[in-house]
């Protein structure tokens, strides 16, 4: 799995961080997403897919 984020689309909702804190974080100054792990381990794949699906800004892309 490859994960990428588009910080320009991020609205800072933070749902991704709540779901997968080992993969996503937020910048302190504006809450914009920061990708911590672009190739998360298999046990996080389902959670990362969920984070991408609920992202209100559609800022998370998940590939194989």
HUJO-V478486 format. One record per residue. N is the residue number from 1. RES is the residue in one small letter. PHI is phi in degrees with one decimal (none if undefined). PSI is psi in degrees with one decimal (NA if undefined). OMEGA is omega in whole degrees, 0 to 359 (* if undefined). Layout:
BEGIN
N,RES,PHI,PSI,OMEGA  N,RES,PHI,PSI,OMEGA
END
This chain:
BEGIN
1,x,none,134.9,173  2,x,-116.8,134.2,180  3,x,-120.0,138.5,173  4,x,-137.9,157.8,178  5,x,-129.6,148.5,175  6,x,-110.9,100.4,184  7,x,-63.0,-24.4,178  8,x,-69.9,-25.3,179  9,x,-89.5,-18.6,185  10,x,-67.2,133.1,178  11,x,-104.5,1.8,175  12,x,77.6,23.4,181  13,x,-64.7,-34.9,176  14,x,85.8,4.2,180  15,x,-60.1,-38.9,180  16,x,-61.4,-39.2,180  17,x,-68.1,-39.9,178  18,x,-64.6,-38.7,181  19,x,-78.3,-42.4,187  20,x,-137.5,72.1,183  21,x,-66.9,-15.8,176  22,x,-81.3,-13.1,183  23,x,-110.7,-34.9,184  24,x,-124.3,149.4,173  25,x,-141.1,178.6,177  26,x,-129.1,145.1,175  27,x,-67.7,139.1,181  28,x,-62.6,-38.7,188  29,x,-73.0,-29.1,184  30,x,-143.5,1.0,177  31,x,77.1,6.2,180  32,x,-70.3,143.1,184  33,x,-60.5,143.5,173  34,x,-127.1,127.8,180  35,x,-85.6,120.6,181  36,x,-92.9,-29.1,184  37,x,-145.3,104.4,182  38,x,-78.1,-11.3,177  39,x,-133.0,72.4,183  40,x,-67.7,154.9,180  41,x,-66.2,160.3,185  42,x,-54.8,-34.3,182  43,x,-69.6,-10.6,178  44,x,-103.6,-5.1,186  45,x,-57.6,-47.8,181  46,x,-61.7,-41.8,180  47,x,-66.8,-40.2,178  48,x,-65.5,-40.3,176  49,x,-61.9,-40.3,178  50,x,-64.1,-43.8,178  51,x,-58.9,-41.7,179  52,x,-65.2,-39.0,184  53,x,-72.2,-27.1,181  54,x,-98.9,0.4,180  55,x,-65.5,116.8,183  56,x,-67.7,-23.6,179  57,x,-93.8,-2.3,183  58,x,51.8,46.6,185  59,x,-94.4,-7.4,184  60,x,-109.3,129.3,176  61,x,-117.1,131.8,179  62,x,-117.9,126.2,177  63,x,-123.2,173.8,181  64,x,-87.0,NA,*
END
